[in-house]
Amino acid sequence: MNIEMNPRIRAVATTSVISMALFLAACSGNASASQAAACKSGLSQAYAEFEQAKAEGFDGAVAMTKAGSLLSAAKIQQQFEKYPNCIDKVKRARKYIRQARNGG
């Protein structure tokens, strides 16, 4: 079942989920496992947004290049278990994706 959502609603929902995951990670007794999950979830959602933005043909080439670089770096941070760095890079990448969608 494929439900189509308004991109803005999807972005708000995704941001809410990420924020909740990060909040839970901060409150968890086992921060590494929570941060790993937040990193993995954030990467998955950010890559989906990135691919969606590319498919929709947004003009923000510079912002999309920055987002792609940050997502690649976040993936490397995940592999080295540097989860806080991964989460930070995912947040920054998603900011650039939103910027690209807004024509920047």
MOTACOR-V876237 format. One record per residue. N is the residue number from 1. RES is the residue in three letters. PHI is phi in whole degrees, 0 to 359 (* if undefined). OMEGA is omega in whole degrees, 0 to 359 (999 if undefined). BURIAL is # if it has 16 or more other C-alpha atoms within 10 Angstrom, else .. Layout:
[[N/RES/PHI/OMEGA/BURIAL] [N/RES/PHI/OMEGA/BURIAL]]
//
This chain:
[[1/MET/*/182/.] [2/ASN/246/180/.] [3/ILE/257/179/.] [4/GLU/273/180/.] [5/MET/236/171/.] [6/ASN/301/182/.] [7/PRO/303/179/.] [8/ARG/292/178/.] [9/ILE/296/179/.] [10/ARG/298/180/.] [11/ALA/296/179/#] [12/VAL/295/180/.] [13/ALA/296/180/.] [14/THR/296/178/#] [15/THR/298/179/#] [16/SER/297/180/.] [17/VAL/296/180/#] [18/ILE/297/180/#] [19/SER/300/179/.] [20/MET/295/178/.] [21/ALA/298/179/#] [22/LEU/293/177/#] [23/PHE/298/179/.] [24/LEU/296/178/.] [25/ALA/296/180/#] [26/ALA/292/183/.] [27/CYS/269/186/.] [28/SER/286/175/.] [29/GLY/288/180/.] [30/ASN/251/186/.] [31/ALA/298/182/#] [32/SER/298/180/#] [33/ALA/294/179/.] [34/SER/292/179/#] [35/GLN/293/177/#] [36/ALA/298/179/#] [37/ALA/294/179/#] [38/ALA/295/178/#] [39/CYS/298/182/#] [40/LYS/298/180/#] [41/SER/296/180/#] [42/GLY/299/178/#] [43/LEU/299/181/#] [44/SER/300/181/.] [45/GLN/292/180/#] [46/ALA/294/178/#] [47/TYR/296/177/#] [48/ALA/296/178/.] [49/GLU/296/180/#] [50/PHE/299/180/#] [51/GLU/295/178/.] [52/GLN/297/179/.] [53/ALA/297/178/#] [54/LYS/296/182/#] [55/ALA/295/181/.] [56/GLU/278/174/.] [57/GLY/71/179/.] [58/PHE/292/187/#] [59/ASP/275/185/#] [60/GLY/285/184/#] [61/ALA/298/181/.] [62/VAL/294/180/.] [63/ALA/297/179/#] [64/MET/292/177/#] [65/THR/295/177/.] [66/LYS/297/180/#] [67/ALA/298/179/#] [68/GLY/299/178/#] [69/SER/295/179/.] [70/LEU/294/178/#] [71/LEU/294/177/#] [72/SER/296/179/#] [73/ALA/295/178/#] [74/ALA/296/179/#] [75/LYS/298/178/#] [76/ILE/294/178/.] [77/GLN/300/178/#] [78/GLN/298/181/#] [79/GLN/296/178/.] [80/PHE/266/177/.] [81/GLU/60/175/.] [82/LYS/261/190/#] [83/TYR/297/178/#] [84/PRO/300/178/#] [85/ASN/294/177/#] [86/CYS/300/182/#] [87/ILE/299/179/#] [88/ASP/298/181/.] [89/LYS/293/177/#] [90/VAL/297/179/#] [91/LYS/301/181/#] [92/ARG/294/179/#] [93/ALA/297/180/#] [94/ARG/296/176/#] [95/LYS/297/179/#] [96/TYR/292/177/#] [97/ILE/297/177/#] [98/ARG/299/179/#] [99/GLN/298/180/#] [100/ALA/296/179/#] [101/ARG/293/179/#] [102/ASN/270/175/.] [103/GLY/92/182/.] [104/GLY/264/999/.]]
//
